[in-house]
Amino acid sequence: MTHNRLVEEPVERPLTVKAIDLALSTISRYGRADLEDRLRQARARLLDDHVRVLVVGEFKQGKSMLVNALLSAPVCPVFDDVATSVSTVVGFAEQPELTLVRPGGGDDPAGEHRTRRTDIALPELSEVVAGYVTEAKNPQNAHGLSHVEIGIPRNILRAGLQVVDTPGVGGLTSVHGAATMAALPSADAVLLVSDASQEYTAPELEFLRAAIRLCPNVACILTKTDMYPEWRRIAELDRRHLADAGIAAELIAVSSAVRWQAVLGDESVNEESGFPRLEAYLAERVLGQADLLSRRSTVHDVIAVTDQLCDGLRSEEASHRDPEGVQELIRTLRRSQERAAALKERSARWQLTLNDGVADLNTDVEHDLRDRMREITRLAEEEVDDGGDPTKTWDQLSGWIEQQVASAASTNYLWATQRARWLAQQVATHFAEDREAALPALRTEASAAVGAAREMRVRETEPWNLGQQALAGLRGGYIGVLMFGLIGTMVGMSLINPFSLGAGLLLGGKTISDERRRIVGRRQAEAKTAIRRYVDDVTFQVGKDSRDMLRDVQRDLRDHYSELAEQLNRSLKDSLGTAEKSVRTTEGERAKRLKEIPVELAALEKLQARVRTLVPSADRPPAVRAQGAGEPVTSAR
């Protein structure tokens, strides 16, 4: 296939790795294992990093066919009457492979259980996958899968792109919708798929509003343009809806069927399919942005490491050039070391901001969640009280409750994620007041808490059919006839007389009515109990996920900045030791070091100049901007 815009093997990612390798070889002479570990961690992150694109939308909108057409491979099963029930993650592999991923237990160190199969021919892959990801062959996810991973040899995926085909959400406030919303913070891009049969619905626009706040790249994909002649009018209406809602998302119209014709050999229709525009979006806006971020991260790490070594060399050079002023230099270094050591203390401002912020955020998130759930419970109980027998409308009522609970849980989780990112920025700002530092990559995992809640059920412990009604009526009628008949015998009337029969009919009817009210009241109480139990279960699960997410953010930030503070402290400690040692240095040793230090500084500065070329000057963070373009990294060796 030559029509794919992403067929060329990318070279940008190896450039960042080469920069790290060059930096490692340059600093190896200084014996700074901590700085070398930092660069090795950055290198591993570059090699393992993926760019994840979520393909989301309602049922039967053409998501799976879109993925197949984009990748030019039949990887996701496509049926007219069968929906996807498990997410499918498609990434690069040299040979086709399928991996089933189940939630891990306590004995699984990786947190997940994997079953991998590689002996699959590419044409058969879709059929094999269908046995695990479709509702027909895996109803209600009976296999207990977290997701399915597929690896195929496609150049479009070689740069680290991962395309995720999500289950149809069945309403973006459904349980599937809640899981999709919770996955937004872990995505690098989101493609909202909607076919050309109708314009955007209110839930779709609401989903886009949430996505645009949490994901850097959101695009709207209008599918099935070959089936609907009026697709251009629908596209124009959708663009108008996006503009009215203030959603800055690009809309791309495509036809997967036409694209598949191009895949099968008729490349002349590829432009008509609309996929070249989608490929350009992925190449420029998604992969290009991710590559820029990785380059900026690489430049920052290398510059931060080499700056510490340069500072130490300059301090050593100053102590050798001016032996008389070495004591002042020692005092200055000691003050700097004290400030660096203070960054590691729990009383440091960034530590206080982090600890207090997480504690406050936990309280706010829990209060927000409980407030939303209490309101849903109140409305549901009012509906039960006003709706009579809840068993007759339970399917509609329980469906409405599940939608409201899923929507509330999603909104709460997304709000918690937004607040956590805001807190991370505050911590970074406070740490930077003492020492420049970049914010670490924070990627929260998707939450499946709503789906883990038990199903709401109301059991009919007391049936209320015609037989039960007749029995209640007979019981009440018998009492009425007997009671009023005995009274009649006292005035000379027979036991069964018109008065006793009338009383029997009246009491029989009243008994039926009272019994019905009692049974309905009991069912209402059971329905309320089931509602409260379900809402409490979801509250517990979502609250646990939110607390875990915040705890992970706290640990990541604490470990990141503590490590930076330790590296800074080590550098200043070495500089201080060198300055104190210079007092006892002979003239010959001093002269030798004064010749060596400029050479070492020149090598480090040359490395910095080369690394800076990874990022255009306008895109560099202030901390890594410098005069001059320097030499390209590719010529470093």
Residue pairs with C-beta under 8 A, 6 or more apart in sequence:
1 7
1 72
1 263
1 267
2 267
3 262
3 267
3 270
3 276
4 72
4 155
4 156
4 279
5 276
5 279
5 280
5 283
6 155
6 156
6 159
6 161
6 279
6 282
6 283
6 287
7 155
7 156
8 155
9 155
9 158
10 158
10 159
10 287
10 291
12 159
12 291
12 295
13 46
13 159
13 160
13 291
13 294
15 295
15 614
15 633
15 634
16 46
16 294
16 295
16 298
16 614
17 43
17 46
17 47
18 633
18 634
18 636
18 637
19 298
19 299
19 302
19 610
19 611
19 614
19 633
19 636
20 39
20 40
20 42
20 43
20 46
20 298
20 301
20 302
21 43
22 607
22 610
22 611
22 633
22 636
22 637
23 39
23 302
23 305
23 306
23 607
23 611
24 36
24 39
24 40
24 43
26 306
26 603
26 604
26 607
27 35
27 36
27 39
27 305
27 306
27 309
27 604
28 36
30 309
32 309
32 570
32 571
34 563
34 566
34 567
34 570
35 305
35 308
35 309
35 567
38 301
38 305
38 563
38 567
39 301
39 302
39 305
42 297
42 298
42 301
45 297
45 441
46 294
46 298
49 160
49 290
49 294
50 91
50 160
50 161
50 162
51 159
51 160
51 161
51 162
51 188
51 189
51 286
51 287
51 290
52 89
52 162
52 164
52 186
52 187
52 188
52 189
53 161
53 162
53 163
53 164
53 187
53 188
53 189
53 190
53 191
53 282
53 286
54 164
54 166
54 180
54 183
54 184
54 187
54 189
54 190
54 191
55 63
55 66
55 67
55 163
55 164
55 165
55 166
55 191
55 193
56 63
56 166
56 169
56 180
56 190
56 191
56 192
56 193
56 207
57 63
57 168
57 169
57 192
57 193
57 194
57 204
58 168
58 169
58 170
58 171
58 172
58 194
58 204
59 83
59 168
59 169
59 170
60 83
60 168
61 168
61 193
61 194
61 195
61 223
62 193
62 195
62 223
62 224
62 256
63 76
63 84
63 165
63 166
63 168
63 193
64 76
64 77
64 78
64 84
64 88
64 165
65 76
65 78
65 223
65 256
65 257
65 260
66 191
66 193
66 221
66 223
66 254
66 256
67 75
67 76
67 88
67 90
67 163
67 165
68 74
68 75
68 76
68 78
68 126
68 256
68 260
69 254
69 256
69 259
69 260
69 263
69 273
69 275
70 156
70 163
70 259
70 275
70 278
70 279
71 90
71 152
71 154
71 156
71 157
71 163
72 154
72 263
73 122
73 125
73 152
73 154
74 122
74 123
74 125
74 126
75 88
75 90
75 125
75 126
75 129
75 150
75 152
76 84
76 88
76 90
76 126
76 129
76 133
76 165
77 84
77 126
77 127
77 129
77 130
77 133
77 134
78 126
79 130
79 134
79 136
82 130
82 134
82 135
82 136
83 134
83 135
83 167
83 168
84 133
84 134
84 135
84 165
84 166
84 167
84 168
85 133
85 134
85 135
85 138
85 139
85 140
85 141
85 167
86 132
86 133
86 138
86 141
86 143
86 145
86 147
86 148
86 167
87 133
87 147
87 148
87 164
87 165
87 166
87 167
88 129
88 133
88 147
88 148
88 149
88 150
88 164
88 165
89 147
89 148
89 149
89 150
89 162
89 163
89 164
90 149
90 150
90 151
90 152
90 157
90 162
90 163
90 164
90 165
91 149
91 150
91 151
91 157
91 161
91 162
91 163
92 151
92 152
92 153
92 154
92 157
92 158
92 160
92 161
93 151
93 152
93 153
94 153
95 118
95 151
95 153
96 118
96 120
96 121
96 122
96 125
96 150
96 151
96 152
96 153
97 116
97 117
97 118
97 120
97 150
97 151
98 116
98 117
98 118
98 120
98 125
98 128
98 129
98 148
98 149
98 150
98 151
99 114
99 115
99 116
99 117
99 148
99 149
99 150
99 151
100 114
100 115
100 116
100 132
100 143
100 145
100 148
101 112
101 113
101 114
101 145
101 146
101 147
101 148
101 149
102 112
102 113
102 114
102 115
102 143
102 144
102 145
102 146
103 112
103 113
103 144
103 146
104 110
104 111
104 112
104 113
105 113
112 146
117 128
120 128
122 152
125 150
125 152
129 148
129 150
130 137
131 137
131 138
132 138
132 143
132 145
132 148
133 145
133 148
138 145
146 448
147 164
156 279
156 282
157 163
159 287
159 291
160 287
160 290
161 282
161 286
161 287
164 183
164 187
166 176
166 180
166 183
167 176
167 179
167 180
168 176
169 176
169 177
169 180
170 176
170 177
171 177
171 203
171 403
172 180
172 181
172 203
172 204
172 206
172 207
173 203
173 403
173 404
173 406
173 407
173 410
174 402
174 403
174 406
175 402
175 406
175 450
175 451
176 451
177 203
177 207
177 406
177 407
177 410
178 406
178 407
178 409
178 410
178 450
178 451
179 446
179 447
179 448
179 450
179 451
181 207
181 210
181 410
181 413
181 414
182 410
182 413
182 414
182 446
182 447
182 448
182 449
182 545
183 446
184 190
184 210
184 211
184 214
184 215
184 414
185 214
185 215
185 414
185 417
185 443
185 444
185 446
186 443
186 444
186 445
186 446
187 215
188 215
188 216
188 217
188 286
188 289
188 290
189 215
189 216
189 217
189 218
189 219
189 282
189 285
189 286
190 211
190 215
190 217
190 218
190 219
191 219
191 220
191 221
192 204
192 207
192 208
192 211
192 218
192 219
192 220
192 221
192 249
193 221
193 223
194 200
194 204
194 220
194 221
194 222
194 223
194 238
195 222
195 223
195 224
195 227
195 228
196 222
196 223
196 224
196 225
196 227
196 228
196 230
196 231
196 234
196 235
196 253
197 224
197 227
197 228
197 234
198 234
199 234
199 237
199 238
199 241
200 237
200 238
200 241
200 242
205 241
205 242
205 245
205 247
208 218
208 220
208 242
208 245
208 247
208 249
209 245
209 247
210 410
210 411
210 414
211 218
212 218
212 247
212 248
212 249
213 414
213 418
214 414
214 417
214 418
216 289
217 285
217 286
217 289
218 247
218 249
219 249
219 250
219 251
219 252
219 278
219 281
219 285
220 238
220 242
220 249
220 250
220 251
220 252
221 251
221 252
221 253
221 254
221 278
222 231
222 234
222 235
222 238
222 251
222 252
222 253
222 254
223 254
223 255
223 256
224 231
224 255
224 256
224 257
225 231
225 253
225 254
225 255
225 274
226 255
226 257
226 258
227 257
228 234
231 253
232 253
235 251
235 253
238 251
239 251
242 248
242 249
242 251
250 281
250 285
252 274
252 277
252 278
252 281
253 274
254 273
254 274
254 275
254 277
254 278
255 272
255 273
255 274
256 273
258 269
258 272
258 273
259 270
259 273
259 274
259 275
261 269
261 273
262 268
262 269
262 270
262 273
262 275
270 276
292 615
292 619
295 614
295 615
296 615
296 619
296 620
296 621
296 624
297 438
297 441
298 611
298 614
299 611
299 612
299 614
299 615
299 620
299 621
299 624
300 438
300 621
300 623
300 624
302 607
302 608
302 611
303 608
303 611
303 612
303 623
303 624
304 436
304 437
304 438
304 564
304 623
306 604
306 607
306 608
308 567
308 568
308 571
309 571
309 604
310 601
310 604
310 605
311 571
311 575
312 571
312 574
312 575
312 578
313 597
313 600
313 601
313 604
314 601
315 329
315 333
315 575
315 578
315 579
316 575
316 578
316 579
316 582
316 593
316 597
317 593
317 594
317 597
317 598
317 601
318 325
318 329
319 326
319 329
319 578
319 579
319 582
320 582
320 585
320 590
320 593
320 594
320 597
321 594
322 329
323 582
323 583
323 590
326 579
326 582
326 583
329 579
330 576
330 579
330 580
333 572
333 575
333 576
333 579
334 576
336 572
337 569
337 572
337 573
337 576
339 434
340 435
340 565
340 568
340 569
340 572
341 569
342 348
342 434
343 350
343 431
343 434
343 435
343 561
343 565
343 568
343 569
344 562
344 565
344 566
344 569
345 351
346 352
346 355
348 434
348 565
349 430
349 433
349 434
350 427
350 430
350 431
350 561
351 558
353 423
353 426
353 427
353 430
354 423
354 427
354 554
354 557
354 558
355 554
357 423
357 426
357 427
358 423
358 550
358 551
358 553
358 554
361 416
361 419
361 420
361 423
361 550
362 546
362 547
362 550
364 419
365 412
365 415
365 416
365 419
365 543
365 546
365 550
366 543
366 546
368 412
368 415
369 408
369 409
369 412
369 539
369 542
369 543
369 546
370 539
372 408
372 411
372 412
373 405
373 408
373 535
373 538
373 539
376 401
376 404
376 405
376 408
376 535
377 531
377 532
377 535
379 404
380 397
380 400
380 401
380 404
380 528
380 531
381 528
381 531
383 397
384 390
384 397
384 524
384 527
384 528
384 531
385 524
387 393
387 397
388 520
389 520
389 523
390 397
390 458
390 523
390 524
390 527
391 458
391 460
391 523
391 527
394 458
394 527
397 527
398 456
401 456
401 531
401 534
401 535
402 456
405 450
405 534
405 535
405 538
406 450
409 449
409 450
409 538
409 542
410 450
412 542
412 546
413 447
413 449
413 542
413 545
413 546
413 549
416 546
416 549
416 550
417 444
417 549
420 442
420 444
420 549
420 550
420 553
421 442
423 553
424 439
424 442
424 553
424 557
425 439
427 557
427 561
428 437
428 438
428 439
431 437
431 561
431 564
435 564
435 565
435 568
436 623
437 561
437 564
438 621
438 623
440 556
440 557
440 560
442 553
442 556
442 557
444 549
444 552
444 553
445 549
447 542
447 545
447 546
447 549
449 538
449 541
449 542
449 544
449 545
450 538
450 541
450 542
452 541
453 534
453 537
453 538
453 541
454 533
454 534
454 537
455 534
456 530
456 531
456 533
456 534
457 530
458 523
458 526
458 527
458 530
459 526
460 523
461 522
461 526
462 468
462 519
462 522
464 515
464 516
464 519
468 515
469 512
469 515
469 516
472 508
472 511
472 512
472 515
473 508
473 509
473 511
473 512
474 508
475 508
475 511
476 504
476 507
476 508
476 509
476 510
476 511
476 512
477 504
477 505
477 507
477 508
477 511
478 504
479 504
479 507
479 511
480 500
480 503
480 504
480 505
480 506
480 507
480 508
481 495
481 496
481 500
481 501
481 503
481 504
482 495
482 500
483 503
484 499
484 500
484 503
484 504
485 494
485 495
485 496
485 497
485 500
486 495
488 494
488 495
488 497
488 499
488 500
489 495
493 499
582 590
585 593
606 630
606 631
607 636
608 626
608 630
609 626
609 628
609 629
609 630
609 631
610 630
610 631
610 632
610 633
610 635
610 636
611 630
611 633
612 620
612 624
612 625
612 626
612 629
612 630
613 629
613 630
613 631
613 632
613 633
614 633
615 624
617 625
617 629
